[in-house]
Amino acid sequence: MADMTVAVRNANQSNRKKLRDKAMPICLVAPSALITILFLIIPMFYAFYCSLYRCDYMNFTQYLGFQNYASVLSSKSFISSIGLTFQISFISLAFSLILGILTAVWIDKSNSVIAYIMELIILIPWVTSMVVSALLWKWLFQDSLGLINYLLGLIGLQPVKFLSSKTVAPWTLIFVMTWRVYAYVMIQILAGLKAIPKDYEEAASIDGANRFQLFYRIKLPLLKTPLAISCIIVALSNINNVVVPMTLTGGGPGKATMVMGIQIYNESFSYFHFGESSAMSILMCIVNFILIVLYVKAVKYEIK
């Protein structure tokens, strides 16, 4: 009888332990899952619900189905904002890749203290608040009181309308966005360079490869993973960046810098057309989903 009692007690303890082992991962994941559901999943489904109605000033007056999507996709202003968003984002991405690769290669080759100090300085924009960064550049780029135009005047040059010219303002926005994100590219590429075995470089040098051939034929193919990750993360950051364009230019002058984020913001909180703005948000979410799928596939690559 005693042996049976002990066996039952041990079985109960074993079952409780198994239950704890199964419950522990759920308990650890539950807080982040709850936050994701509350602040991401539910708002996304509610936005989709709003996109199916005529919803002005949050009054659901008429069910439209997918008419809001058809209206948005036929809107010249929204199509223009999509084109401008991708144009600014991918030009900034190209500059970020070039600067990030060049800086990473220089830091990887140099063992001086200056290289490490430069690495820390370059990282500052990535960790600085976007609002603070954009405001600082806005003050620097002001037409009449900006420091940059003041310095141009000191050397006898005419002031440049960085924020009020329709041709210059998009390039000003591209510059600020590149300045903010290229440190991320540098860190990814630098990490990839550090992971490449030195034996490859020594073997290529013995075969007579110069520095350009060493980088182009040996190192660059081995950097496909950090390059792919950098491209997708920076593209996502630029496409979804509302803070910098809103703070720096506000979409102006005119609609020269009216990116998708500002267009959606104006439709929601300036014109209160929540049905159309929700449709725009869902379309933008689809673009993000495609880029995230590409990111998930990219991180599976390994240096072999």
WOMOVEN-V999895 format. One line per field, one symbol per residue. phi: phi as a letter, one per 40 degrees, with the letter a starting at -180 (. if undefined). psi: psi as a letter, one per 30 degrees, with the letter a starting at -180 (. if undefined). burial: b if it has 16 or more other ideal C-beta (glycine too) atoms within 10 Angstrom, else e. A space follows every 50 residues. Layout:
# WOMOVEN-V999895
phi->???
psi->???
burial->???
This chain:
# WOMOVEN-V999895
phi->.ccccccccccccccccccccccddccccddcccccccbbcccccccccc ccbcbbfgbcbacbgccccccccccccccccccccccccccccccccccc ccccccccccbccccccccccccdccccdccccccccccccdcbbccccc cccccgcccbccbbbcccdcccccccccdcbccccdccccccccccdccc cccccccgcccccccccbcdccbcccccccdccccccccccbccccccbg gccgbcbccddcccccccbbbfcccccccccccccccccccccccccccc cbcb
psi->eeeeeeeeeeeeeeeeeeeeeefeeeeefeeeeeeeeefeeeeeeeeeee ffljikhgjjfkkfbgeeeeeeffkeeeeeeeeeeeeeefeeeeeeeeee eeeeeeeeekgleeeeeeeeeffeeefkkeeeeeeeeeeegkeegkeeee eeeegglkkkiefgkfeeeeeeeeeeeeeeffeeeeeeeeeeeffkkfee eeeeeefgkaeeeeeefeeeffgeeeeeeeeeeeeeeeegjeeeeeeefg fakcgfhileeeeeeeeefefhifeeeeeeeeeeeeeeeeeeeeeeeeff klk.
burial->eeeeeeeeeeeeeeeeeeeeeeeeeeeeeeeeeeeeeeeeeeeeeebeeb bbbbbeeeeeeeebeebbbeebeebeebeebbebbbebbbbbbebbbebb bebbbebbeeeeeeeeebbeebeebbeeebeebbeebbebbbeeebeebe eeeeeeeeebbbbeeeebbbebbbbbbbbbbbbbbbbbbbebbeeeeeee eeebeeeebeeeebbeebbeebbebbbbbbbbbbbbbbbbbeebbbbbbe bbbeebbbbbbbbbbbbbeeeebbbbbbbbbbbbeebeeebeeebeebee eeee
